Amino acid sequence: MPASLRPRSGAECLTAKSFASAIEKEHLVQVFVRDNNVDQALKALKRKLQREGVFREMKLRKHYEKPSERKAREKAEAIRRARKLARKKLQREGLLPPAKPRPVAGVAGRAMTSRTPRF
């Protein structure tokens, strides 16, 4: 636990505001805007937040999750991660064929011709 979040005694106790600011200092995400290109900066920010797991955390905290449900979800995620790791290891060793690339939705297999409306 970082020193800024450790419990203190007496007058040194953290208030809610100072606690929140201590957490913000821990997870500071910074994105620079170059040449007034805000779109590129937003894209970089979204990428960083995605890597940090902020969007996933927000989705999970939208509704209350009982401790038993949380344990079950975390256990299932751990099993999924272990299976994926084992599958990747077997693929690297050549015991399993490499994974086929998944088609991107809406790109492959569509003809670029214009359709006539059906009446």
C-alpha positions as CSV (number, residue, x, y, z in Angstrom):
1,M,0.0,0.0,0.0
2,P,1.4,3.4,-0.9
3,A,2.4,5.7,1.9
4,S,-0.2,8.3,0.8
5,L,-3.1,5.8,1.4
6,R,-1.9,4.3,4.7
7,P,-4.1,4.9,7.7
8,R,-2.9,7.7,9.9
9,S,-3.7,8.5,13.5
10,G,-5.5,11.6,15.0
11,A,-5.3,14.8,13.1
12,E,-3.4,13.1,10.2
13,C,-6.5,11.1,9.1
14,L,-7.3,11.4,5.4
15,T,-10.5,13.2,4.5
16,A,-12.6,11.9,1.6
17,K,-11.2,14.7,-0.6
18,S,-7.6,14.1,0.2
19,F,-8.2,10.3,-0.2
20,A,-9.6,10.8,-3.7
21,S,-6.7,13.1,-4.6
22,A,-4.3,10.5,-3.4
23,I,-5.9,7.8,-5.6
24,E,-5.9,10.2,-8.6
25,K,-2.1,10.7,-8.1
26,E,-1.6,7.0,-8.2
27,H,-3.5,6.5,-11.5
28,L,-2.5,9.6,-13.5
29,V,-3.1,9.2,-17.2
30,Q,-1.6,11.9,-19.4
31,V,-2.2,12.5,-23.1
32,F,-0.5,15.2,-25.1
33,V,-2.3,17.0,-27.9
34,R,0.1,17.6,-30.8
35,D,-0.6,20.1,-33.6
36,N,-4.2,20.7,-32.3
37,N,-5.1,17.1,-33.3
38,V,-7.7,16.4,-30.6
39,D,-9.1,13.4,-32.4
40,Q,-5.7,11.6,-32.3
41,A,-5.3,12.6,-28.6
42,L,-8.8,11.2,-27.8
43,K,-8.0,8.0,-29.6
44,A,-4.7,7.7,-27.6
45,L,-6.6,8.4,-24.3
46,K,-9.3,5.8,-25.1
47,R,-6.5,3.3,-25.8
48,K,-4.7,4.0,-22.5
49,L,-8.0,3.8,-20.5
50,Q,-8.8,0.5,-22.3
51,R,-5.4,-0.9,-21.3
52,E,-5.8,0.3,-17.7
53,G,-9.2,-1.5,-17.5
54,V,-11.1,1.7,-16.7
55,F,-14.0,0.9,-19.0
56,R,-14.4,-2.6,-17.7
57,E,-14.3,-1.4,-14.1
58,M,-17.0,1.2,-14.9
59,K,-19.2,-1.5,-16.5
60,L,-18.7,-3.8,-13.5
61,R,-19.5,-1.0,-11.0
62,K,-22.7,0.1,-12.8
63,H,-24.7,-2.3,-10.5
64,Y,-23.9,-3.9,-7.2
65,E,-22.2,-7.3,-7.4
66,K,-22.6,-9.6,-4.5
67,P,-19.4,-11.0,-3.1
68,S,-20.4,-14.5,-4.0
69,E,-21.0,-13.4,-7.6
70,R,-17.7,-11.6,-7.7
71,K,-15.8,-14.7,-6.6
72,A,-17.6,-16.8,-9.2
73,R,-16.8,-14.3,-11.9
74,E,-13.2,-14.0,-10.9
75,K,-12.8,-17.8,-10.7
76,A,-14.3,-18.2,-14.2
77,E,-12.0,-15.4,-15.5
78,A,-9.0,-17.2,-14.0
79,I,-10.0,-20.5,-15.6
80,R,-10.4,-18.8,-18.9
81,R,-7.0,-17.1,-18.7
82,A,-5.3,-20.4,-17.7
83,R,-7.0,-22.3,-20.7
84,K,-6.0,-19.5,-23.1
85,L,-2.4,-19.6,-21.8
86,A,-2.2,-23.4,-22.2
87,R,-3.7,-23.2,-25.7
88,K,-1.1,-20.6,-26.7
89,K,1.7,-22.6,-25.3
90,L,0.6,-25.7,-27.2
91,Q,0.3,-23.6,-30.4
92,R,3.8,-22.3,-30.0
93,E,5.1,-25.9,-29.4
94,G,3.3,-27.0,-32.6
95,L,1.0,-29.5,-30.9
96,L,-2.1,-27.5,-32.0
97,P,-2.7,-25.8,-35.3
98,P,-2.4,-22.0,-35.2
99,A,-5.6,-20.1,-34.6
100,K,-7.5,-18.9,-37.7
101,P,-7.9,-15.2,-37.9
102,R,-11.4,-14.1,-37.2
103,P,-13.1,-12.1,-39.9
104,V,-13.8,-8.5,-39.1
105,A,-17.6,-7.8,-39.0
106,G,-18.9,-5.9,-41.9
107,V,-15.8,-6.0,-44.0
108,A,-15.2,-9.4,-45.6
109,G,-17.7,-11.2,-47.7
110,R,-19.8,-8.2,-48.7
111,A,-20.2,-7.1,-52.2
112,M,-19.7,-3.4,-52.9
113,T,-22.6,-3.2,-55.4
114,S,-25.6,-1.1,-54.5
115,R,-28.8,-2.9,-53.7
116,T,-32.2,-2.2,-55.0
117,P,-34.8,-1.8,-52.3
118,R,-37.2,-4.7,-51.9
119,F,-40.9,-3.8,-52.0
